Structure formats: C-alpha cells, structure tokens
Amino acid sequence: MSSSDFLVFYVCVLAVILACRCVPLLALGGRELSPRVSEALGLIPAAAFAALVANDLFDPATAPNVPALLSALAVLVVARRTGSLIWCALVGMGAYALLCLAA
C-alpha cells in the first residue's frame, strides 16, 4: 500500500468516524431523550464488559478453563449479594489467583 493510498484510506475512515460521533451529538443537542432510550444507553458499558468476560470464559480454542469458570461463579454470588463492582473485581481476581495456584 503506497502512502497516497494510505492517506486516502485514513481520510475516509476519519470522515466516517467523525460523522458517526458528531452527527448524533449535533442532532440531539439540547433535546431530552426518552427514559427508555436513556436506560438502554446506560446498559452499554455493562454489556460491553460482559461480552469481554464471556469471550475469555468460553473461548472455543482453549479447553474449558475451570479456574476462570469457578471464579466467575464466585463473582456472580458476590454480585447478587453486594451489587458492588469493586468487591466483584477483588473477589474475581483473588479467586482466580488462588485457583491457579492450587492447580
């Protein structure tokens, strides 16, 4: 790929990214979103994090990762009882470290 081809590609990608980020900002500026839309947008970070975790837990290229699955189970219990992201992270990392050391 020559430098001029790369420059054209870069400018096209930049224009698309700017359009996707700036057009909604300008179109919706100063308008109130409906409660359902606001609630749906609020769930995006949790969904993205869950997708990253699920990708590591259920990777078909690796054998079943028992320490990771057991750690996820411990995190699920802590999440249901406390609802705290900090405690979930600490319990998950601690459980995974202990299970990896025991294995």
N, C-alpha and C positions, 0 to 999 in steps of 0.2 A: 504494500500500500504506500503510495507516494505521499509526500507531505501535503500536496494540494488536495488529494482525495481525503486524507485525514481531516484537513481543515473544513472541507465541505461537510463531512460526516459530523464533526464536532459542532459546527454551527447549526445543523439540522437538529441534532439531539438537544442542544441548548435551547433552541426555539420551542421544541415540544415540551421540554421540562418547564420552561418559563410560562408557557401557555397553560399547562396543567396546574401550575401553582398560582399564577397571578389572575387568570380569568375568574375563577371562583371567588377569590378574595375581592376583586373589584365588583363582581356581580352581586355578591351577598353583603357587601359592606354596609353597615348600618341597619340591616334587616334582622329581625328576630327569627331564629329557627324554631320549628315546632318542637315540642317536648320529645316526641318520638325520634326525631332526627338527632337531637342533642344526646339522647340516651344511646342511640346506635353509634354515634361518633365517639362517645365515652367508652364504649366497649372495644374499640380498635386496639388500644395498647395491650389489653389482656388477651385478646385473640392472637395478636402477633407473638406475644410471649409464649402462649400455649402452643402455637404452631412450631416455634423453635424447639421447645422442650419435647413435643411429640416426635419431631423429626429425629432427635437424638435417642429417644427411648425405643422407637420402633423402626430402626434402620434395618432394612432387609439385607443389607450387605454384611451385617455382623450377626453373630449368634445372639440369642436372647441375653440381654445384659441384665442379669439377676440383681446385682447391687443397685443399678440405676432404677429398676422397677420397684425394688423394696424401698429405696429412698423416696421415690415418687409416692408410694403408699403412705409413708410416714409424713410426707408433706401434705398429702390430702387430709390426713387426720388432724394435723395442726391447723390447716386452713379452715376446716369445718369448726374447730373448737375456738380458735382465736380470731381468725379473719385478718391476721397481721402478716403483711408481706415480709417484714424483717424476720419474724420468727420462722416463717416458711423457708426463707433463704438459709437461715442459720441451721435449722433442723435438716434441711435437704443436704447442705454441704457436709455437715457433721456426720449424718447417717451414711452418706456415700463414702466419705473418707474412712469411717470405721469398717464398713462392709468391704471396702477394697483392701484394707489392711488385714482383715480376717481371712480373706480369700487367698 
